[in-house]
Amino acid sequence: MKYIVFWEFCPEDFDKILERYFAFGKAVEKHPDKYPKVIFSSHSMAGETKGFEIVEATSEQMTEDITFWMGVLTLKFVPILEAEKIAESYLKSK
């Protein structure tokens, strides 16, 4: 399933975030199937310590992602669906 993942961290944790970010890249490189597949890379909200990315993930991959970042980064996974498929489903249900 596809998700938009909103992330946020405290500004004073920026050094910790960078350290964890580089470690995460290595972890994903080593075990790519363990973590969500990034469809739209991480983007930050200008001037803030929060942002989002779009991923495809299983519940196990979400759990691994959340666990990896626990303590420094808050993640919120929100399922997203294709609008076209919702419209098709709606029309079929009539």
C-alpha positions, 0 to 999 in steps of 0.5 A: 500500500502507498502512504504519505509519511509526515515526519517531524523533529525538534530543531535541537536534534538536528545533529542526531537526525543527520547522524541517523539519516546517514546510518539509515541510508546504509541500513536500507542499502544493506537490507532494501526489503526491510524498509519502505520503498520510497516513491517520492523522496523526502521533502522538508517544509521551508524553514521548519523541521518537518516534511513528508515523503511518499512510500510503498510499505507493508506493516512490517516495513512501517514498523522497522522504519518507525523503530529505526527513527524512534527517539529522534523523529516522529513519523505518521503514515497516512494511507493514500489511494488513487483518485481514479480508482475511488471514482471507479469504485463509486460509480460501480457502487451506484 
